[in-house]
Amino acid sequence: MPNSDQMHPAVKLLSSITYLESLDTVTLESVARTAVKRTYNSEQIVFLEGDSSSGFCVVQDGWLKAIKIAPDGREQVLNFLGPGEVFNAVGVFAGDSNPATVIALEPSTIWIIQRDTMLRLLEDHPGLARAVIQDLAGRVLHLIQMVEDLSLRSVEARLARLLLEQTQTDILSRHRWATQAEIASRLGTVPDVINRALRSLAQDGLIKVERHQIQILNKAGLETKAGLDI
């Protein structure tokens, strides 16, 4: 077993991933040595929807977004991806092309694990297979919820839910890239509508909007607005 000085730099990151945390250090070291490190600048494309799957991706640092692009160029953000998160699992395990486009929102580093490596791990480690099934089921539920929100909830309700999901405290720090345009793309609307929704929630005394953060003043009221108090 390699000591800490000899250990591959990606092992600590991989061991923190729910998919891989049950694997022993020797196996993680083997996986890490086959992984490929990639760095991206802000607004650089990681991969395009429909391209051949580049592999199972783990975010080391930075933030990215997974999007679908309409023929007219309009974006629908499927997810924002931060440190320790994984993406492109569907493309890897389905043996299909990339299901979405991924773009870096700021300077970012990711590790790419090849599909053959992931499939071999599934065969050798049943616990990993269970974790993958659970994670993919969660992703399906996330997309079902997104369809429900876009189809049945107002923009204010969608925004209230997003604010509640994105903070563990009463303060939501906003990344520099978290502009109203990005939030609008996440919620399936346009920046002007997001601006009005933020003002409305503030006028109702539910939130306080500052330059780099949003403070939740009335969590119960925000839950009611989001339709989560039923």
C-alpha positions as CSV (number, residue, x, y, z in Angstrom):
1,M,0.0,0.0,0.0
2,P,1.5,3.4,-1.0
3,N,2.3,5.8,1.8
4,S,0.8,9.4,1.9
5,D,3.9,10.8,0.1
6,Q,3.6,8.3,-2.8
7,M,-0.2,8.5,-3.1
8,H,-1.7,9.8,-6.3
9,P,-3.1,13.4,-5.8
10,A,-6.5,12.4,-7.0
11,V,-7.0,9.6,-4.4
12,K,-8.3,11.9,-1.6
13,L,-10.8,13.5,-4.0
14,L,-12.0,10.1,-5.3
15,S,-12.4,8.7,-1.7
16,S,-14.8,11.6,-0.9
17,I,-17.2,10.6,-3.8
18,T,-20.2,8.7,-2.7
19,Y,-19.8,6.3,-5.6
20,L,-16.2,5.4,-4.6
21,E,-16.0,5.9,-0.8
22,S,-16.4,2.2,-0.2
23,L,-13.4,1.3,-2.3
24,D,-10.1,0.4,-0.6
25,T,-7.0,2.7,-1.0
26,V,-5.2,0.3,-3.3
27,T,-8.2,0.2,-5.7
28,L,-8.6,4.0,-5.5
29,E,-4.9,4.4,-6.3
30,S,-5.3,2.2,-9.4
31,V,-8.3,4.2,-10.5
32,A,-6.5,7.5,-10.0
33,R,-3.5,6.4,-12.0
34,T,-5.8,5.8,-15.1
35,A,-7.7,9.1,-14.6
36,V,-7.0,12.1,-16.8
37,K,-6.7,15.6,-15.3
38,R,-8.2,18.5,-17.2
39,T,-8.3,22.2,-16.5
40,Y,-10.6,24.8,-18.0
41,N,-10.9,28.5,-18.1
42,S,-14.1,30.4,-17.4
43,E,-16.7,29.9,-20.2
44,Q,-14.7,27.1,-21.8
45,I,-16.6,24.1,-23.1
46,V,-15.8,20.9,-21.3
47,F,-17.8,18.8,-23.8
48,L,-20.8,19.2,-26.2
49,E,-24.1,17.3,-26.1
50,G,-24.1,14.5,-28.7
51,D,-20.3,14.1,-28.7
52,S,-18.8,10.7,-27.8
53,S,-18.8,10.3,-24.0
54,S,-15.4,11.4,-22.6
55,G,-15.8,9.5,-19.4
56,F,-17.0,9.7,-15.8
57,C,-16.1,13.2,-14.5
58,V,-15.3,14.4,-11.0
59,V,-14.9,18.1,-10.1
60,Q,-11.8,18.9,-8.1
61,D,-12.3,22.6,-7.9
62,G,-14.3,25.4,-9.7
63,W,-17.9,25.5,-10.8
64,L,-19.5,24.3,-14.1
65,K,-23.0,24.1,-15.5
66,A,-24.7,21.3,-17.4
67,I,-27.1,22.6,-20.0
68,K,-29.4,21.8,-22.9
69,I,-29.3,24.3,-25.8
70,A,-32.4,25.0,-27.9
71,P,-32.2,25.6,-31.6
72,D,-32.6,29.3,-31.0
73,G,-29.6,29.3,-28.7
74,R,-31.6,29.6,-25.4
75,E,-30.1,27.6,-22.5
76,Q,-31.8,25.5,-19.9
77,V,-29.5,24.8,-17.0
78,L,-29.9,21.2,-15.7
79,N,-27.5,21.6,-12.9
80,F,-24.6,23.6,-11.4
81,L,-21.6,21.4,-10.5
82,G,-19.2,22.2,-7.8
83,P,-16.2,20.6,-6.0
84,G,-16.6,16.9,-5.2
85,E,-19.6,16.4,-7.5
86,V,-19.7,14.0,-10.5
87,F,-21.2,14.3,-13.9
88,N,-21.7,12.4,-17.2
89,A,-22.6,9.2,-15.4
90,V,-25.6,8.7,-17.7
91,G,-23.5,8.9,-20.8
92,V,-20.9,6.5,-19.3
93,F,-23.2,3.8,-18.0
94,A,-25.7,4.0,-20.9
95,G,-22.8,3.6,-23.4
96,D,-24.2,6.6,-25.2
97,S,-23.1,10.1,-26.3
98,N,-22.9,13.0,-23.9
99,P,-26.6,13.8,-22.9
100,A,-25.8,17.5,-22.2
101,T,-23.3,20.3,-22.8
102,V,-21.0,21.2,-19.9
103,I,-19.3,24.6,-19.6
104,A,-17.0,26.0,-17.0
105,L,-18.4,29.0,-15.1
106,E,-15.0,29.8,-13.6
107,P,-11.4,28.3,-13.7
108,S,-12.1,24.6,-13.0
109,T,-10.2,21.3,-12.7
110,I,-11.8,17.9,-13.3
111,W,-10.6,14.3,-13.3
112,I,-12.0,12.0,-16.1
113,I,-12.3,8.3,-15.4
114,Q,-12.6,6.2,-18.5
115,R,-15.8,4.2,-19.1
116,D,-14.0,0.8,-19.2
117,T,-12.5,1.5,-15.7
118,M,-15.9,2.3,-14.3
119,L,-17.6,-0.7,-15.8
120,R,-14.8,-3.0,-14.4
121,L,-15.3,-1.5,-11.0
122,L,-19.0,-2.2,-11.2
123,E,-18.3,-5.9,-11.9
124,D,-15.8,-6.2,-9.1
125,H,-17.6,-4.2,-6.4
126,P,-21.4,-4.8,-5.9
127,G,-21.5,-2.0,-3.3
128,L,-20.5,0.4,-6.0
129,A,-23.2,-0.8,-8.3
130,R,-25.8,-0.1,-5.6
131,A,-24.4,3.4,-5.1
132,V,-24.6,4.1,-8.8
133,I,-28.2,2.8,-9.0
134,Q,-29.2,5.0,-6.0
135,D,-27.5,8.1,-7.5
136,L,-29.0,7.6,-11.0
137,A,-32.4,7.2,-9.4
138,G,-31.8,10.5,-7.6
139,R,-31.0,12.2,-10.9
140,V,-34.2,10.9,-12.4
141,L,-36.2,12.4,-9.5
142,H,-34.3,15.7,-9.9
143,L,-35.3,15.9,-13.6
144,I,-38.9,14.9,-12.7
145,Q,-39.0,17.7,-10.2
146,M,-37.6,20.1,-12.7
147,V,-40.3,19.3,-15.2
148,E,-42.9,19.7,-12.5
149,D,-41.5,23.1,-11.5
150,L,-41.3,24.4,-15.1
151,S,-44.8,23.2,-15.9
152,L,-46.7,23.8,-12.8
153,R,-45.0,26.4,-10.6
154,S,-44.7,30.2,-10.9
155,V,-41.3,31.8,-11.3
156,E,-41.5,33.1,-7.7
157,A,-42.2,29.6,-6.4
158,R,-39.3,28.1,-8.4
159,L,-37.0,30.9,-7.2
160,A,-38.1,30.3,-3.6
161,R,-37.4,26.6,-3.9
162,L,-33.9,27.2,-5.4
163,L,-33.0,29.6,-2.6
164,L,-34.0,27.1,0.0
165,E,-32.1,24.3,-1.7
166,Q,-28.9,26.3,-2.1
167,T,-28.4,27.3,1.5
168,Q,-27.8,25.4,4.7
169,T,-28.1,28.6,6.8
170,D,-30.0,31.9,6.4
171,I,-27.3,33.4,4.2
172,L,-26.7,32.4,0.6
173,S,-23.4,33.6,-0.7
174,R,-23.5,34.3,-4.5
175,H,-20.7,33.2,-6.7
176,R,-19.5,35.8,-9.2
177,W,-21.0,33.8,-12.0
178,A,-24.4,33.5,-10.3
179,T,-25.9,36.4,-12.3
180,Q,-29.5,36.8,-12.9
181,A,-29.0,35.5,-16.4
182,E,-27.6,32.2,-15.0
183,I,-30.4,31.9,-12.4
184,A,-32.9,32.6,-15.2
185,S,-31.4,29.8,-17.3
186,R,-31.7,27.5,-14.3
187,L,-35.4,28.4,-13.8
188,G,-36.5,28.4,-17.4
189,T,-37.2,32.2,-17.7
190,V,-35.4,35.5,-18.5
191,P,-33.4,37.9,-16.3
192,D,-36.1,40.6,-16.1
193,V,-38.5,38.1,-14.7
194,I,-36.0,36.9,-12.1
195,N,-35.3,40.5,-11.1
196,R,-39.0,41.1,-10.5
197,A,-39.3,37.9,-8.6
198,L,-36.4,38.8,-6.3
199,R,-38.0,42.2,-5.7
200,S,-41.3,40.7,-4.9
201,L,-39.8,38.2,-2.4
202,A,-37.9,41.1,-0.8
203,Q,-41.0,43.3,-0.6
204,D,-42.9,40.4,1.1
205,G,-40.2,40.4,3.7
206,L,-39.0,36.9,2.9
207,I,-35.4,37.8,1.7
208,K,-32.9,40.6,1.7
209,V,-30.9,41.0,-1.5
210,E,-27.4,42.3,-1.3
211,R,-24.7,42.5,-3.9
212,H,-22.9,39.2,-3.1
213,Q,-25.4,37.4,-1.0
214,I,-29.1,36.8,-0.3
215,Q,-30.3,36.6,3.3
216,I,-33.4,34.6,4.1
217,L,-35.5,36.6,6.6
218,N,-38.5,34.3,6.8
219,K,-37.8,30.7,6.0
220,A,-41.3,29.5,6.8
221,G,-42.8,32.1,4.5
222,L,-40.3,31.2,1.7
223,E,-41.3,27.5,2.1
224,T,-45.0,28.5,1.7
225,K,-44.1,30.5,-1.4
226,A,-42.2,27.5,-2.8
227,G,-45.1,25.2,-2.0
228,L,-43.1,23.1,0.5
229,D,-45.3,23.6,3.5
230,I,-48.0,21.1,2.6
